[in-house]
Amino acid sequence: MFIKSKYIVLEDRVLENGALEIDNGKIKSILESSDKLEDCIDYGDSIIGPGFVDTHIHGYSGHDIMDKDAKGLEIISDEILKIGVTSFLPTTLTDTTENLNEAVKVVGDNKDNCKGAKIRGIFLEGPFFSLKYKGAQDPNCFSNPDIEKLKKWQELSGGLIKKIAIAPELEGSEEFIKEARKIGVYVAIGHTDASYDQAKSAVDAGANIFVHTYNAMSPLHHRNPGVAGAALTLDNVYAELICDGHHVHPAAADVVMKCRGCQSVALITDCMMAGGMKDGDYKLGHFDVKVADGTARLESGNLAGSILKLKDGLKNVINWGIASPFEAIQMASLVPAKSVGIDNICGKIAIGREADLVVLNKNYDLEAVFLDGKKVK
């Protein structure tokens, strides 16, 4: 099977008027020209790109990872595929050790039963956070970093833990980061009141991701750059952004992209169970959440995750004029994959790779989705 379009987003360039040959679910060849192809699916002036990779997503379509429900996990996988996500990291919340034990085991035991978006690992958002920037995380379950707990979660999940977020000002953080990296877990910085120097020390120890930049972290100040300052300036790290227009002002998102370069900015959703659902009352972990006007909020009015679709975050950064279509697609696919070391299996179009693809029309709306070379939308 051949598919073609005016633009194909490759890892390092945009191929114009080319085509992809798909065989047995994989990309067999990339054709520089499609002029002589006769039997071909033609998407005209649209853009073919790699399927989206969401490395920070708690739930969707009425289900949450912390429900610890195999069927709910399958529904999340099925439904986010329809909106272009072909790979994801199911994301937990701060909870009791027992509940986290069960949650990661459910994901590990049922990973291969999910036939939609592919589970590429697990992101543990907590429980090693600090109180001041707790966000919608349960402070009753906070604790200092504990490598033995992480090793247990890794064992229960069947080795699926790819990423964990911590507050680096907590006691034992640097040693924890070093040990986590030894067992293949990437460490992110989030829900933290750390100073710039503490954040830098964490990065020096091996941390490489800043969780939803600006949100739930010490802010940039000219006499104390804070964690936000570290996210903007440190080398060899990735900055997550929730580009729904509510979590971060477009100009502030532009600052991140200009400081870091789009090649190290990962678009994420931080989506909770109300994603894809109507407005109303929902839960995020132990908290009651009201969804209205495009946001999910606690009773206090604070944001509680999002209801963002990654395809809309991508479209937003283009329409805000802060990223090109090529950059936006990379930030929704290759960059998040790189941030957790899964770019060897997803996030880009290359010969021999699984043909997980999206097609965007000239307005950057989702036109089609392919999983293993089969059109699913």
VENHU-V450287 format. One record per backbone hydrogen bond with DSSP energy under -1.0 kcal/mol. NH is the residue of the N-H (numbers start at 1). CO is the residue of the C=O. If there is no record, write none. Layout:
BEGIN
nh->NH co->CO
nh->NH co->CO
END
This chain:
BEGIN
nh->3 co->20
nh->4 co->41
nh->6 co->44
nh->7 co->46
nh->8 co->15
nh->9 co->48
nh->10 co->13
nh->15 co->8
nh->17 co->6
nh->19 co->31
nh->20 co->3
nh->21 co->29
nh->22 co->1
nh->23 co->26
nh->26 co->23
nh->27 co->353
nh->28 co->21
nh->29 co->21
nh->31 co->19
nh->34 co->17
nh->37 co->34
nh->40 co->38
nh->41 co->2
nh->43 co->4
nh->46 co->43
nh->47 co->360
nh->48 co->7
nh->49 co->358
nh->51 co->356
nh->52 co->84
nh->53 co->332
nh->54 co->87
nh->58 co->271
nh->59 co->271
nh->60 co->63
nh->61 co->275
nh->62 co->273
nh->63 co->60
nh->65 co->58
nh->67 co->64
nh->68 co->65
nh->73 co->69
nh->74 co->70
nh->75 co->71
nh->76 co->72
nh->77 co->73
nh->78 co->74
nh->79 co->75
nh->80 co->76
nh->81 co->77
nh->84 co->81
nh->85 co->80
nh->86 co->52
nh->87 co->52
nh->88 co->118
nh->89 co->54
nh->91 co->57
nh->92 co->123
nh->100 co->96
nh->101 co->97
nh->102 co->98
nh->103 co->99
nh->104 co->100
nh->105 co->101
nh->106 co->102
nh->107 co->103
nh->108 co->104
nh->109 co->105
nh->110 co->106
nh->113 co->110
nh->114 co->111
nh->117 co->77
nh->118 co->86
nh->120 co->88
nh->122 co->160
nh->123 co->90
nh->124 co->163
nh->126 co->124
nh->129 co->127
nh->130 co->191
nh->134 co->131
nh->141 co->138
nh->142 co->139
nh->143 co->127
nh->150 co->146
nh->151 co->147
nh->152 co->148
nh->153 co->149
nh->154 co->150
nh->155 co->151
nh->156 co->152
nh->157 co->153
nh->158 co->155
nh->159 co->154
nh->162 co->122
nh->163 co->122
nh->164 co->186
nh->165 co->124
nh->166 co->188
nh->167 co->128
nh->170 co->167
nh->173 co->170
nh->176 co->172
nh->177 co->173
nh->178 co->174
nh->179 co->175
nh->180 co->176
nh->181 co->177
nh->182 co->178
nh->183 co->179
nh->184 co->181
nh->185 co->180
nh->186 co->162
nh->188 co->164
nh->189 co->209
nh->190 co->166
nh->192 co->216
nh->199 co->195
nh->200 co->196
nh->201 co->197
nh->202 co->198
nh->203 co->199
nh->204 co->200
nh->205 co->201
nh->207 co->202
nh->208 co->187
nh->209 co->187
nh->210 co->238
nh->211 co->189
nh->213 co->240
nh->215 co->212
nh->218 co->192
nh->228 co->218
nh->229 co->225
nh->230 co->226
nh->231 co->227
nh->232 co->228
nh->233 co->229
nh->234 co->230
nh->238 co->208
nh->239 co->264
nh->240 co->210
nh->241 co->266
nh->244 co->242
nh->253 co->249
nh->254 co->250
nh->255 co->251
nh->256 co->252
nh->257 co->253
nh->258 co->254
nh->259 co->255
nh->260 co->256
nh->261 co->257
nh->264 co->261
nh->265 co->262
nh->266 co->239
nh->267 co->331
nh->268 co->241
nh->270 co->56
nh->272 co->306
nh->275 co->272
nh->277 co->274
nh->280 co->291
nh->282 co->289
nh->284 co->287
nh->287 co->284
nh->289 co->282
nh->290 co->297
nh->291 co->280
nh->292 co->295
nh->295 co->292
nh->297 co->290
nh->298 co->302
nh->301 co->298
nh->304 co->296
nh->306 co->270
nh->312 co->309
nh->313 co->309
nh->314 co->310
nh->315 co->311
nh->316 co->312
nh->317 co->313
nh->318 co->314
nh->319 co->315
nh->320 co->316
nh->321 co->318
nh->322 co->317
nh->323 co->317
nh->328 co->324
nh->329 co->325
nh->330 co->326
nh->331 co->327
nh->333 co->330
nh->335 co->330
nh->337 co->333
nh->338 co->334
nh->339 co->335
nh->341 co->338
nh->342 co->337
nh->345 co->342
nh->346 co->342
nh->352 co->27
nh->353 co->350
nh->355 co->25
nh->356 co->354
nh->357 co->370
nh->358 co->49
nh->359 co->368
nh->360 co->47
nh->361 co->365
nh->364 co->361
nh->367 co->359
nh->368 co->359
nh->370 co->357
nh->371 co->374
nh->373 co->355
nh->374 co->371
nh->376 co->369
nh->377 co->369
END
